């Protein structure tokens, strides 16, 4: 059984990805989660800001899972990158191309404060660190792995934006040929 806290964070994550932080009201999140208003403030005393941080954590955990699912069975870095890009493209397609990056849509569009920016930096760094670890496991030197993890991350962020503008996930699928 999913806890009310997780249900709220998960629904908020999906809605923030679609509409951005300011495009979603608390009543919409509560309605999608099917929970009463009191539950929100019980689990998230600071309201929408706390909920956005939890939603970003839920989304980040999913991205980390996708990274591992793509790279763990890969025989080399290029195969891991290709699988990862295809998995993200599939995720994009499931949502009809109507979602932004799982965390930047929530945190960059939210409160312009240090906590949101620091959280986003921490999340993005964790993604790059995991990509770097997989690249090293697949035979790259630490310097090469770090450079390739950053290149992949930066390229993915741009390809996600272009895919959304074009409503075409093939932009993400084409990425491995451009960077590997």
C-alpha positions as CSV (number, residue, x, y, z in Angstrom):
1,X,0.0,0.0,0.0
2,X,1.4,3.4,-1.0
3,X,1.7,5.9,1.8
4,X,-0.2,9.2,1.5
5,X,3.1,11.1,1.5
6,X,4.4,9.1,-1.4
7,X,1.1,9.3,-3.3
8,X,1.1,13.1,-2.9
9,X,4.8,13.4,-4.0
10,X,4.3,11.1,-7.0
11,X,1.2,12.9,-8.3
12,X,2.8,16.3,-7.7
13,X,5.9,15.1,-9.6
14,X,3.8,14.1,-12.6
15,X,1.8,17.3,-12.6
16,X,4.9,19.5,-12.1
17,X,6.6,17.8,-15.1
18,X,3.6,18.5,-17.2
19,X,2.7,22.0,-16.1
20,X,5.6,23.4,-14.1
21,X,5.6,24.4,-10.5
22,X,3.4,27.5,-10.9
23,X,1.0,25.8,-13.4
24,X,-0.3,23.4,-10.7
25,X,-2.4,24.3,-7.8
26,X,-2.6,22.3,-4.5
27,X,-6.3,21.4,-5.1
28,X,-5.3,19.8,-8.4
29,X,-2.6,17.7,-6.7
30,X,-5.0,16.7,-3.9
31,X,-7.6,15.7,-6.4
32,X,-5.2,13.6,-8.5
33,X,-3.9,12.0,-5.3
34,X,-7.3,11.4,-3.9
35,X,-6.5,12.7,-0.5
36,X,-7.9,15.4,1.8
37,X,-6.3,18.8,2.2
38,X,-5.3,18.0,5.8
39,X,-3.1,15.2,4.6
40,X,-1.0,17.7,2.6
41,X,-0.1,19.9,5.6
42,X,0.3,16.8,7.8
43,X,3.0,15.4,5.5
44,X,4.3,18.7,4.1
45,X,4.0,21.5,6.8
46,X,5.4,24.2,4.4
47,X,2.9,23.2,1.7
48,X,3.7,23.4,-1.9
49,X,7.4,24.1,-1.4
50,X,8.0,21.0,0.7
51,X,5.9,19.0,-1.7
52,X,8.0,20.2,-4.7
53,X,11.2,19.0,-2.9
54,X,9.6,15.6,-2.2
55,X,8.3,15.4,-5.8
56,X,11.8,16.2,-7.2
57,X,13.2,13.4,-4.9
58,X,10.6,10.9,-6.3
59,X,11.5,11.9,-9.9
60,X,15.2,11.7,-9.2
61,X,14.9,8.3,-7.7
62,X,13.2,7.1,-10.9
63,X,15.9,8.6,-13.1
64,X,18.6,6.9,-11.0
65,X,16.7,3.6,-11.4
66,X,16.6,4.2,-15.2
67,X,20.3,4.9,-15.3
68,X,21.1,1.7,-13.5
69,X,18.6,-0.3,-15.6
70,X,20.3,1.0,-18.8
71,X,23.9,0.7,-17.8
72,X,24.1,-2.4,-15.5
73,X,23.6,-4.9,-18.3
74,X,25.6,-2.9,-20.9
75,X,28.7,-4.4,-22.4
76,X,30.2,-1.0,-23.1
77,X,29.5,2.7,-22.4
78,X,27.9,3.4,-25.8
79,X,25.4,0.6,-25.3
80,X,24.5,2.0,-21.9
81,X,24.1,5.5,-23.3
82,X,21.9,4.1,-26.2
83,X,19.7,2.1,-23.8
84,X,19.4,5.1,-21.4
85,X,18.4,7.5,-24.2
86,X,15.9,5.0,-25.5
87,X,14.4,4.4,-22.0
88,X,14.0,8.2,-21.5
89,X,12.4,8.5,-25.0
90,X,10.0,5.8,-24.0
91,X,9.2,7.6,-20.7
92,X,8.7,10.8,-22.8
93,X,6.3,9.0,-25.2
94,X,4.3,7.5,-22.4
95,X,3.5,11.1,-21.3
96,X,2.7,12.1,-24.9
97,X,5.7,14.4,-25.1
98,X,4.1,16.7,-22.7
99,X,6.6,16.7,-19.8
100,X,9.7,18.5,-19.0
101,X,12.8,17.2,-17.3
102,X,11.7,15.3,-14.3
103,X,13.2,17.7,-11.8
104,X,14.0,21.0,-13.5
105,X,10.4,21.4,-14.4
106,X,9.6,21.3,-10.7
107,X,12.6,23.2,-9.2
108,X,13.6,25.7,-11.8
109,X,10.0,26.8,-12.3
110,X,9.4,26.9,-8.5
111,X,10.5,29.3,-5.9
112,X,13.6,31.2,-6.8
113,X,15.4,30.3,-3.7
114,X,18.6,28.7,-2.6
115,X,17.0,25.5,-1.3
116,X,15.5,24.7,-4.7
117,X,18.7,25.6,-6.6
118,X,20.9,23.6,-4.1
119,X,18.5,20.6,-4.3
120,X,18.6,20.7,-8.1
121,X,22.4,20.9,-8.1
122,X,22.6,17.9,-5.7
123,X,20.2,15.9,-7.8
124,X,22.0,16.6,-11.1
125,X,25.3,15.9,-9.5
126,X,24.0,12.5,-8.3
127,X,22.9,11.6,-11.8
128,X,26.3,12.6,-13.3
129,X,28.2,10.7,-10.5
130,X,26.2,7.6,-11.2
131,X,26.8,7.9,-15.0
132,X,30.5,8.4,-14.2
133,X,30.6,5.3,-12.0
134,X,29.1,3.2,-14.8
135,X,31.5,4.6,-17.4
136,X,34.4,3.7,-15.1
137,X,33.0,0.3,-14.5
138,X,32.8,-0.1,-18.3
139,X,36.5,0.6,-18.7
140,X,36.9,4.4,-18.9
141,X,39.5,6.3,-16.9
142,X,38.1,8.6,-14.2
143,X,38.8,11.7,-16.2
144,X,37.2,10.3,-19.4
145,X,34.3,9.0,-17.4
146,X,33.7,12.4,-15.7
147,X,33.9,14.2,-19.1
148,X,31.5,11.7,-20.7
149,X,29.0,11.8,-17.9
150,X,28.9,15.6,-18.1
151,X,28.6,15.5,-21.9
152,X,25.7,13.0,-21.7
153,X,23.9,15.0,-19.0
154,X,24.2,18.3,-20.7
155,X,23.2,16.8,-24.1
156,X,20.2,15.1,-22.6
157,X,18.9,18.2,-21.0
158,X,19.1,20.0,-24.4
159,X,17.6,17.0,-26.3
160,X,14.8,16.8,-23.8
161,X,13.9,20.5,-24.4
162,X,14.1,20.1,-28.2
163,X,12.1,16.8,-28.1
164,X,9.4,18.6,-26.1
165,X,9.4,21.6,-28.5
166,X,9.1,19.2,-31.5
167,X,7.0,16.7,-29.7
168,X,9.4,14.1,-31.1
169,X,11.2,11.6,-28.8
170,X,13.5,10.6,-31.7
171,X,15.6,13.6,-30.8
172,X,16.6,11.7,-27.6
173,X,17.1,8.4,-29.5
174,X,19.5,10.1,-32.0
175,X,21.6,11.5,-29.2
176,X,24.0,8.5,-28.8
177,X,25.2,8.8,-32.4
178,X,26.0,12.5,-31.7
179,X,28.0,12.1,-28.5
180,X,29.5,8.6,-28.5
